[in-house]
Amino acid sequence: MALYSEKVMDHFRNPRNVGVIEDANGIGEVGNAKCGDIMKMYLKIEDGIIQDVKFETFGCGSAIASSSMATELIKGKPVKEAMQLTNKAVAEALDGLPDYKMHCSVLAEEAIQSALEDYQKRTGDVILQEE
Amino acid sequence: MIYADNAATTKMSQAAIDKMISLNNEVWGNPSSLYGFGQKAKEILEEARKDVADVIGAEPREILFTSGGSEADNQAIRSAAELGRKNGRMHIISSAFEHHAVLHTLQRLEKEGFEVTLLDVHENGLIIPEEVEAAIRDDTCLVTIMFANNEIGTIQPIREIGAICHKHNVIFHTDAVQAIAHIPVNVIDDNIDMLSASAHKFHGPKGVGFLYAKKTIRLTNLIEGGAQERGKRAGTENVPGIAAMATALKEANEKREENAKHLTAMRDKLIAGLSAIPHSALNGDAVKRLPGNVNFCFEGIEGESLLLLLDDKGIAASSGSACTSGSLDPSHVLLAIGRVHDVAHGSLRLSIGEDTTDEDVNYMIQSVKEVVEYLRGFSPIWRDLQAGKKEYIL
């Protein structure tokens, strides 16, 4: 039995949306080197839509795959929808993660939340409070 | 595939496989049975005991066959502890980077009232004999120090430590699982009272090992039952496995010097090649280390990703990162030599074998370089280091 699902390995080997957005208007970084996982998310949001998203990750295979999948799940989506992203959705989209790796998907959720909070702080955007 | 994980396990030698198969086919009797067919198995068992004893300079009756290194470690430590308890000596000295078979046994003894001193292994992964002597007390019943470390391969000054123990009348045990048949080991010359070994680290089968215990030491059973192994280890003996172990041990020991020469050359070439990767560091002393062991830390990356990508390139290796250890902390060995968590997560162990070629070494160096560079390319830590926002550790 392989350690990871094929989907995890695919996103680990060919991570989507890797890199930096120079003019990002929302940046979030979570985790710490002591624990062995750091994720950094860059968002470019226009008109309430996530036009672009990129990530950088220091971590294990599932951390890299979770970051990659999380960016795919929110790219092109309204901010409101991105706010709803859960670690469970990330893990499910990857066809599951081993139990002791679930924290990687949590980190991906938190990295996106953190980037969205940064965006709100920078722009004073009140998209979330509108409804 | 380039197999660079010989410290985890080795491929069985053809002679050992042949021995195991032929015995399973032809001499499958119970060595405790009286009839000739059983006694034939007994003969093979005792031949194996003599062969094993000869390699390490022991007497056959001082060799106890076990299920492997962990059982031998457990029984050695437990036996010395029980002897100590009887004499009111309940202090044990060991080191911070022992195998878990030793450390966890010691933790259990601590719960039973024993006191354990774990010696510092210093930045180079070497124990200082004078520090062993300084730690010995009137109530010390055992010193247990591994011959060579399983992760970073450093070879301890066993002979000196043994001499100190004998001077103070303390039993000296060594976990020699990584050392036997790789470097010279002789229980008399090296002042060893008890020694643990495992067959699958020297091209023998898994599930077999042995404990050497000087004949004056009374062993405590871990497994109660029949009178096998002089009554010290119950259970019908794994004759094919034991005989295959003896075959592998003799073979590996005969080729030891020749193998070590080749391995050392390959090892040093690997070390030189990997040292060229910026912000990397060799773990453990460069000279006093096993011929086939290479262990590095690379700053800014995590070990599991490194292993998975090396696997894609056909290289089987291991790491001391938390993700590969199944716990939140990276390797206790790397922490013991003073590597901080941040870099301990980015470790790689390449334990090469006798069949590793010059070409393999070049390929490994090139592959590790590529993968480290690739992973650093999207590591937020590496970005901060490069931007001067963080200080390099290595």
Chai-1 contact restraints between the chains, C-beta under 6 A:
chainA,res_idxA,chainB,res_idxB,connection_type,confidence,min_distance_angstrom,max_distance_angstrom,comment,restraint_id
A,V18,B,F378,contact,1.0,0.0,6.0,A-B,restraint_1
A,A33,B,D342,contact,1.0,0.0,6.0,A-B,restraint_2
A,A33,B,I381,contact,1.0,0.0,6.0,A-B,restraint_3
A,K34,B,H341,contact,1.0,0.0,6.0,A-B,restraint_4
A,G36,B,E302,contact,1.0,0.0,6.0,A-B,restraint_5
A,G36,B,A322,contact,1.0,0.0,6.0,A-B,restraint_6
A,G36,B,H345,contact,1.0,0.0,6.0,A-B,restraint_7
A,I38,B,P380,contact,1.0,0.0,6.0,A-B,restraint_8
A,K40,B,P380,contact,1.0,0.0,6.0,A-B,restraint_9
A,E56,B,F378,contact,1.0,0.0,6.0,A-B,restraint_10
A,E56,B,P380,contact,1.0,0.0,6.0,A-B,restraint_11
A,F58,B,E302,contact,1.0,0.0,6.0,A-B,restraint_12
A,F58,B,S379,contact,1.0,0.0,6.0,A-B,restraint_13
A,F58,B,P380,contact,1.0,0.0,6.0,A-B,restraint_14
A,F58,B,I381,contact,1.0,0.0,6.0,A-B,restraint_15
A,G59,B,E302,contact,1.0,0.0,6.0,A-B,restraint_16
A,C60,B,E302,contact,1.0,0.0,6.0,A-B,restraint_17
A,C60,B,E304,contact,1.0,0.0,6.0,A-B,restraint_18
A,C60,B,S305,contact,1.0,0.0,6.0,A-B,restraint_19
A,C60,B,C323,contact,1.0,0.0,6.0,A-B,restraint_20
A,G61,B,E304,contact,1.0,0.0,6.0,A-B,restraint_21
A,G61,B,S305,contact,1.0,0.0,6.0,A-B,restraint_22
A,G61,B,L308,contact,1.0,0.0,6.0,A-B,restraint_23
